[in-house]
Amino acid sequence: MLIKNLLMATAGVAIALGVCGARIALVTALGFPNKASAQNFDEIYVFGDSLSDVGNVFQATREESPSSPPYFKGRYSNGPVWVEYLASKLRLTSNPNTNFAYGGATTDDSRDMPPGLLAQIKSFTTTHSSANPKALYIVWAGSNDYLKGAIDSTAPINNLAIAVKSLSAAGAKNIVVVNLPDLGKLPGTRTTQHSASLNVLTKKHNSGLAASLNSLRQQLNSDIKITYLDVNSLYNQVTNNPKKFGFTNVTNACISRAKICNNPNEYLFWDSIHPTTAAHKLFVELALPALKSTPEPRAVSSSQTTVEPTVAVGAIVVGAVGGGLILKLSQGMKNKS
């Protein structure tokens, strides 16, 4: 059974460079074209958990969770989350009606609160006769499965594959799927007895997900673009050398014992599991080049056990758990859901 203090919340983290020059250098070094043609997206649809939730749990709990303040207007952070920044970068309006993400969601088809990833997509396909082929579809989930007790990656990976196939069958042409960082290295897990096992599960999940998506690229129509954001290897680069990327603290939460740090923009984590809004914003700036490139599908050998992503994020990006029912913070700072 997982850490009791974590079972009520899982989160997503994303980080990136704070210095423009360093960011450009990394993007160039990792092979992203400087003048890639941007996709002409006209909408953005989002499915997932607390990393992408823009207020669905907040509304469902009658504005009780997450507590605002200190959390920002129903977001699991101290400001807007990454999908809102992404919409702005793409010159789109962040429309709550196209965001189906719920904090605490797993990858399954559960219709209870919070609804699982597959239930979210079912809700979308039920209310839309067909998917807009010019829209961008975001899928980020999986962490809650493991933090809530899953000890095998088969089901979460299969659910993510079903999610992609369901969206493509409805007419989606541009689908982004994000993998997981080492779940045992979060502030709320890294010093627990579950740290090592969570890291092993993360590796199995990411390896299996990459292989599954590469297989789907061969099965689905050639005009369907699946973008795989590999946050795991990049997360490790940042945590190994945080100062290089503008962070002074990547191991502790900005909120601690009902107190808020003086420099949240220098913290990777807002609370024990959720990222700061600065991390969300930087994530988008560095992930955006992946959405501008259009690589050819890559064949996968049946003998491969580790599959390279077709599109890697060309700079430091961090994704961590996507939970939604926030940790109850001590000394009066409680977050219910």
N, C-alpha and C positions, 0 to 999 in steps of 0.2 A: 504494500500500500504506500502511496507516495506521501510526501511531506504534508502534514495536515494544514500547515499554513499556506501551502500552495494550491491545495485542491480547490480553493475558492477563486483562484485567479490564474490565468495564463496570459501571456502577452507576446507582443512582437516588437523586436527592436531593429532599428536600422541606423547605420552611421555612415558618415562620409567625411571628406576633407573639409577643413575650415579655411584653408588657404587656396585661393583661386589658382595660383601658379602651380602649386603642387598637384592640384586636381588635374589640370591640363596635362601635366607631365605624365601622370599615371594613365590617363585615358589614352594618350598617344602611345605610351610604352606597351599597353596591353592590346593595341591593335584596332581601336575604334577609329573609323574614318572621321577626320575633322569636319568634313562637309557632307555627311550622310544626309540623304533626303528623308525628311520627316514624313511619317505616315499621316494621311489626312483623316484622322479620327474625328468623328462628330459627336460621339457620346462615350461615356466610360461606365461600365458596369462592374460591380465589385462583389465578390463572394469570399467569406472568410470569417475571421475572428476579431479580437480586440484591436489588433494592429490597424485594421481597416474600418472599424466601427465608427461611424460619425454621429451616433446618437440613438441607435436602434434599441439597445438595452436601456438607455436612459429614458426613452419614451415608454418602453414596456414596463418599467418599474416606477412610472409616474415621477420621473426626475429624481429618484432616490439614489440610483447607482449608475455611474460612479458619482460620488459626492462632488458637487461643483459649487464653490471651490472646495478643495485645492485643485481638483481636476477641471479641465476646460470644457465647459458647455457639453457635457456628455461624452467627451473624448477620453480615452485612457491615456492621457498625457497632460502636459501643462500648456498645450496649444493645439493647433490643427494637426491632423495626422497625414501620413504620406500621400494617400490617395487624393486628398484635397490639394496638396502642393502639386501633385502630378497633373491634376485637372487644370490647374492654373498654368502650368508650363505648356500644356497642350492647347491652351486658349479655349478651354471648355469650362462650363459651369458645373461645379460640384453639386449634383442633384441628389438629395436624400432618397428620392424615389427610384434611383438606379443603384442604390447601395443596399445590398442584402446581407451585409456582414453583421454578425452578432458576437459581442464579447463572450468568451466561454465556449464557442462552437467547436465541435469535433468534426471529423470528415464524414460522418455517417448521415443517414436519412431521418434521424430523429426529428419529430415535429414539436417536441416539448420545448420549453424555454431554457436555454437558447436553441433555436433550430440548427441542425447540423448543416454542413456544406451541401450535401446532396438534397436536403430539404429546401435549402435556399434556392438552389438551381431549379428544383421542381416548381417552386413558387414562381420563378421567373418564366419558365417555359409554359406554365399554365396561364399566365396573364399576358403573354406575348405570343401571337400567332406565329411569328418568326423572329429570329434574331437579326438585328441590324448588322449587315456585313461590314459597315464602315465604322463600327464601334470597337473600342478596346475592352477586352474582358480580363479581369484580374482574378486569379485564384490563389489564395494563400491560406493554408490550413494544415493541420497535422500535429502541431505541438501538444494540443490539449489531449489528443488520444493517448500520448505517452505519459504526460504529466498526471493524467487521471487513471493510469494503471495499465495501459496496453503494453505488452512485453514482446509483441511481434509486429513487424512492419508490413506484413502482407496485406491486411485489411485497409490500413490508411492509404497505402500506395494504390491498391485497387480502386478505392473510392475516388482518389484524385484522377485516376485514368477515366473512370466513369464520368466524372465531372467534365473533363475535357471532351469526351465523346458526345456527351449530352449537349454541350454548348455548340459543338461543331455540327451536330445533326440538326440543331435548330437554325443554323445559318451563320454562326459566328466564324469569322475569318482570322481574327487576331487575338490570341489567347496567351496571357502571361501566367506562368506557374512559378512560384518561389519555393526554394527548398529551406532547410532549417539549419540554424547554427548548432553548435554543441550545447544541447540542453542542460548538460551537467555543469556548465561554466557560468550560469547566470548568478547574480547576487544571492538569490533565494535557494540555489541548489548546490553551488560549488563547494560548500563546506559540509554537505550532508553525506550520508552513507549511500545515497542514490546517485551521486555525481558520476561515478564511473559507468554504471549501467545505462544512464541516460545518454552519455556520450557514445556508447556502443550502439544504442538504438538509433541515434542520430545518423551515424555512419551508414547503418543498414538502410535507413529510410532514404537518405540522399542518393546512395548508390542505386537502389532499386527504383527510385523515382526517375533518375536520369535515364536509366535503361528503358523504363516504361514509356517515357515521353519520346525517346528516339524510335521506339517501336511504333508508336502512334503516328509519327511523322511519315513512316513508310506505308501505314494503313490508310490514313486519311487523304483526302484530295490534296493535290500539290499546291493549291492556292490557299491552304490553311497554314498560317504561321504560328508555331508554338515557340514562345520565348521562355527559356529556362533561366531564371536568375539564380546563380550559384552564390549564395551569401556565406556559406560555411567557410570556405578557404579564405575569403576576404575578411571575415570576422576575426579569424585567428591572426591575420596580419595586423589588424588594429590593436587588438588586446596585447599583442607582443610588443608593440611600440606606440602607445597612445599619444605621447607628446608630439610625435612626428605628424599626427593628424589633427592636432588642435584640442585634444582632450586631456584633462588633468586627472580624471577619475573614470575608469571603466569597470570597476569592481564593486562599487558601493552605490546605494540609491541616494538621490538628492533629498528625498524625504526620509527622515529617520527619526523615530520616536516623536512624531508630531511636529518636527521642526523641518523647515525647508532650507536647503543650502543657499548660500549667497550667490553662487555662480552656476545656475542650472544649465546654461549653454555649454559649459565645459564638462558636464556629466553625460555619460552615455545613457544611464538609467534614471528615469524620473522617480520610480519607486523600485521595489525589489525585483520587478520583472518587466516593467513597461519603459519604453524609451522616452527621452525628452523630445519636445517638438523640434528642437534644433537638429536632433538626430534624424527625425522624420524628413525634415526639409533637405538635409544634405544627402540623404538616401536617394531622393528623387533626382537631384542634380546629377548624381553619378549613375543612376540607373537609366536615365533618359536616353543616352546613346544607344543602348540595347534595343530601344523601341524604334530607333531611326534606321537600323540596319535590317537588311532582308537576306540572310544567308540561305544557301541551298540546304535541303535536308541532308542529313548525314546517315549513311548506312551503318548498321551495327552488326558486328560479327557475333555469332552465337557463342563464341568462346570468351567474349569479353565479360569481365566481372565488374570493371569500373568503366563508366562511360563518361566521356567529356561532354559538357553541355554544349549545345549548338551555339548558344549565345551566352557568354559569361558577362557579368556586370563589369565594366571596365574601370573600376575604381573601388574604393573601400565601401562595402555595403554590409550592414549587419541585419539579420533577421532573427528574432528570437521568438519565443513561444507566443502563441496567439490566444491567450485566454481572455476571459472577460469578467469573471466575478472577482473583483479586486480584493487583494489582501486586506484584512481588517487591520488598519494601522492603529498602533497603540495610542493611549492617552487622548481618546476622544476623536481621533481622525479615522472614522469607520466608513467602509465602503461596502454596501450591501448589494446583493443581486440575486 
